[in-house]
Amino acid sequence: MILTLTRDGVRTVSMIPGWSRRLTMVAAVSAVVATPALGLTKCTMDYSLSGWSVVYSTASGSGTITCDDGASARVGLRAKGGGLTAGKSKISNGHGTFSDVGNISELYGSYASAQAHAGAGESTSAQVVTKGTVSLALSGRGSGIDLGVTFGNFIITPRKKK
């Protein structure tokens, strides 16, 4: 039943059949529940990255993004930043997990990063970077000598096919 109030103060009553009201409620609930899950895909990235730092830090590398919707892409990686840091490192066996996205193109761009790091010889690393609503958890194994705290950007770009 719907009650309305008009300008002149007269109320009108309208009856909606029960089956129509139930159908409308089911459709509304279905739309709300299904909307977040529609079109989202999970993506991961395997990568390698090497770089150096003396107050300013820089690293570059490459990787492959693979999504559960069948999309995949070879990507270039760059990390740039500054802070109190010194060293040289190489991650040869890195893995990243992205938050769910609508499609692979949402993963390209510049992510904000902050990192505290210390290592000598063989080491492991872990870091989370963010770009708007997309986050990327990175972990890896590598080698090098490094110590410090850096703030900067982690940039993912599509690689051109040869």
SVG drawing of the C-alpha trace seen along z (x, -y; Angstrom):
<svg xmlns="http://www.w3.org/2000/svg" viewBox="-8 -23 84 40">
<polyline fill="none" stroke="black" stroke-width="0.4" points="0.0,0.0 1.3,-3.5 0.1,-6.6 0.7,-10.0 -0.1,-13.5 -1.0,-16.1 -0.7,-19.9 -4.3,-20.4 -3.9,-17.9 -5.9,-15.1 -4.5,-11.6 -4.6,-9.0 -4.2,-5.3 -2.9,-3.0 -2.8,0.8 -0.1,2.8 -0.8,6.6 1.3,8.7 3.1,10.7 4.2,7.4 5.5,6.0 7.4,9.3 8.9,9.3 10.0,5.7 11.7,6.4 13.4,9.5 14.7,7.5 16.0,4.7 17.8,7.0 19.3,9.0 20.6,5.9 22.2,4.7 23.8,8.1 25.0,8.8 26.4,5.4 29.7,5.6 30.4,9.1 29.7,8.4 32.7,7.9 35.4,8.1 38.5,10.1 41.4,11.2 44.9,10.5 48.4,11.5 51.9,10.5 55.2,12.3 58.1,9.9 61.8,9.1 63.2,5.8 66.7,4.4 68.0,1.0 70.2,-1.1 69.8,-3.9 71.9,-6.7 69.4,-9.1 67.5,-8.9 66.4,-5.3 65.5,-3.9 64.7,-0.4 63.4,1.0 62.2,4.4 59.5,6.3 56.7,8.7 53.7,10.5 50.1,9.8 47.7,12.7 44.0,12.4 41.3,15.0 39.2,13.7 41.9,14.9 43.6,11.5 47.3,11.2 49.9,8.6 53.7,8.1 54.5,5.0 57.4,2.7 58.1,1.7 59.8,-1.3 60.2,-2.4 61.4,-5.9 61.7,-7.7 63.8,-9.3 64.6,-9.1 67.3,-8.0 68.6,-5.0 71.7,-3.4 72.4,-0.1 71.9,2.1 69.4,4.9 67.8,7.3 64.5,9.2 64.5,12.1 61.5,14.0 58.8,11.5 55.0,12.1 52.2,9.5 48.5,9.8 46.1,7.0 42.8,6.1 39.8,7.0 39.3,4.8 36.9,4.5 39.6,5.2 43.4,5.4 43.7,1.8 42.9,0.5 46.2,1.9 48.5,-0.4 49.7,-3.7 51.5,-5.1 51.1,-3.6 52.1,-5.4 54.7,-3.6 56.5,-3.7 59.1,-1.2 61.5,-0.4 64.2,2.0 67.3,3.7 69.2,6.6 72.6,8.2 73.1,11.1 70.0,13.2 66.9,11.4 63.1,11.2 60.9,8.1 57.3,7.3 55.4,4.1 51.9,2.8 51.4,0.0 48.1,-1.8 46.6,-3.7 43.1,-5.0 41.0,-2.0 43.5,0.5 46.1,2.0 49.0,4.3 50.7,6.5 54.3,7.3 56.7,9.9 59.9,11.3 63.2,13.0 66.5,11.5 70.0,10.4 71.9,7.3 72.9,4.9 70.5,2.1 69.3,0.1 66.9,-2.7 63.5,-4.3 62.0,-5.5 58.9,-7.2 57.9,-7.4 56.1,-5.8 55.8,-2.3 54.9,-2.5 53.3,0.2 53.2,-0.3 52.2,2.0 55.1,3.3 54.8,3.0 54.7,6.3 57.7,6.9"/>
</svg>
